[in-house]
């Protein structure tokens, strides 16, 4: 096989290599690979997601003395990889220069009837194909999500689209949303004030504008 690929090697050298016993390191590596794979795939230990440091600590806890760099080398050799933490995103970036309307809720998140108070928020969810940003509108009285929107990025339109979906669904169901208060943080990239103003211009539902700084609210 080697000679067919142009590798020149004397037959005595080849057969000597075949008969040579495994080195102490090779024997140790073979034994360690068994232990590493056992710990890595164990449902109560590594669970198939642990990285080098976690596997190394688990082996150490069981009394198996091995260098961390050895665990790293053997895991890389076997194609074992842990799941790393994803990128962190800042979902509220206030714009101090933007106007803030009055906060009608005053941190009292209670409602006596449907469509009296809606809470708007958004979060991000890691997926295999990338980060999914999801905005949702929750009716405080029923605790039901009445509108939502998912995108692969985080623009100001994200919570706005969720609000418009909630308004469309309620209108289609023939429900009265006059006077509904929409309460949310100060917005995506500091621009949710624009979203509230946009709703005032586009939607004639008797809603009013209100809001506060970051960590507070923008209401429509």
TACOR-V352348 format. One record per residue. N is the residue number from 1. PHI is phi as a letter, one per 20 degrees, with the letter a starting at -180 (* if undefined). OMEGA is omega in degrees with one decimal (999 if undefined). Layout:
N | PHI | OMEGA
N | PHI | OMEGA
This chain:
1 | * | -179.5
2 | f | -179.3
3 | f | 178.3
4 | f | 179.6
5 | e | 174.9
6 | n | 179.3
7 | e | -179.3
8 | e | 179.6
9 | b | -178.3
10 | f | 179.4
11 | g | -180.0
12 | f | 179.6
13 | f | -179.4
14 | f | -177.8
15 | f | 175.9
16 | f | 177.9
17 | f | -179.3
18 | f | -177.1
19 | e | -176.2
20 | f | 178.8
21 | f | 179.4
22 | f | 179.3
23 | f | 179.6
24 | f | 179.3
25 | f | 179.9
26 | f | 178.4
27 | f | 179.5
28 | f | 179.4
29 | f | -179.8
30 | f | 179.7
31 | f | -179.2
32 | f | 179.0
33 | g | 178.6
34 | f | -178.8
35 | f | 179.9
36 | f | 179.8
37 | f | 177.8
38 | f | -179.0
39 | f | -176.7
40 | f | -175.3
41 | e | -180.0
42 | f | -175.7
43 | f | -179.6
44 | d | -177.9
45 | d | -177.5
46 | f | 177.4
47 | l | 177.8
48 | m | -177.3
49 | c | -174.7
50 | f | 178.4
51 | e | -175.5
52 | f | -176.5
53 | f | -178.8
54 | f | 179.0
55 | f | 179.3
56 | f | 178.6
57 | f | 178.4
58 | f | 176.7
59 | f | 179.3
60 | f | 178.6
61 | f | 179.3
62 | e | 177.7
63 | n | 178.4
64 | e | -176.5
65 | e | -179.7
66 | b | 179.7
67 | f | 179.6
68 | f | -179.3
69 | f | 177.3
70 | f | 176.7
71 | f | 179.1
72 | f | -179.4
73 | f | -177.7
74 | f | 176.4
75 | f | 177.3
76 | f | 178.7
77 | f | -178.5
78 | e | 179.6
79 | m | 179.9
80 | e | -179.4
81 | c | 175.8
82 | e | 177.9
83 | e | -179.4
84 | e | 177.1
85 | f | -179.6
86 | f | 178.5
87 | f | 177.9
88 | e | -178.6
89 | d | 173.8
90 | e | -174.3
91 | e | 177.1
92 | c | 177.0
93 | c | -174.1
94 | f | 173.5
95 | d | -175.2
96 | f | -178.9
97 | e | -178.1
98 | f | 179.4
99 | f | 178.3
100 | c | 178.0
101 | e | -176.7
102 | f | 177.9
103 | e | -178.8
104 | f | -172.3
105 | e | 179.6
106 | l | 178.7
107 | m | 176.9
108 | d | -174.0
109 | e | 178.0
110 | c | 178.7
111 | b | -179.2
112 | e | -178.6
113 | b | 175.8
114 | f | 176.4
115 | m | 174.2
116 | e | -179.0
117 | b | 175.5
118 | d | 174.5
119 | d | -179.1
120 | d | 178.0
121 | b | 173.9
122 | b | -177.0
123 | b | 177.0
124 | c | -176.6
125 | c | 178.2
126 | f | 176.2
127 | c | -179.8
128 | f | -177.5
129 | e | -180.0
130 | p | -177.9
131 | e | 177.1
132 | d | 178.5
133 | e | -174.6
134 | c | 173.1
135 | d | -178.8
136 | b | 178.7
137 | d | -177.8
138 | d | 173.8
139 | f | -174.5
140 | f | -176.7
141 | f | -175.7
142 | e | -175.4
143 | m | -177.5
144 | e | 173.8
145 | f | -174.7
146 | d | 177.5
147 | a | 179.7
148 | b | 178.6
149 | b | 179.1
150 | c | 179.2
151 | b | 178.4
152 | e | 176.9
153 | c | -171.8
154 | c | 179.0
155 | e | 176.1
156 | f | -178.5
157 | f | -175.4
158 | f | 177.6
159 | f | 178.4
160 | f | 178.6
161 | f | 177.9
162 | f | 177.4
163 | f | -179.5
164 | f | 176.2
165 | f | 179.3
166 | f | 178.9
167 | f | -179.6
168 | f | -179.3
169 | f | -179.9
170 | f | 179.5
171 | f | 179.5
172 | f | 179.0
173 | f | 178.7
174 | m | -178.7
175 | e | -179.6
176 | e | 179.5
177 | d | 178.2
178 | f | 177.6
179 | n | -179.3
180 | f | 177.2
181 | d | 176.8
182 | d | -175.3
183 | d | -179.7
184 | b | 173.2
185 | f | -174.7
186 | f | 161.7
187 | o | 176.0
188 | f | -179.5
189 | l | 177.8
190 | m | -174.2
191 | d | -177.4
192 | f | 173.7
193 | f | 177.2
194 | f | 179.3
195 | f | -179.3
196 | f | 178.5
197 | f | 179.1
198 | f | 178.2
199 | f | 178.3
200 | f | -177.7
201 | f | -170.9
202 | e | -172.1
203 | d | 177.6
204 | d | -176.5
205 | c | -179.4
206 | m | -177.8
207 | f | 179.1
208 | c | -178.6
209 | e | 173.9
210 | a | 178.3
211 | r | 178.6
212 | b | -176.5
213 | f | -178.5
214 | g | -175.5
215 | n | 177.8
216 | d | -174.1
217 | b | 164.8
218 | c | -173.1
219 | c | 176.7
220 | c | 999
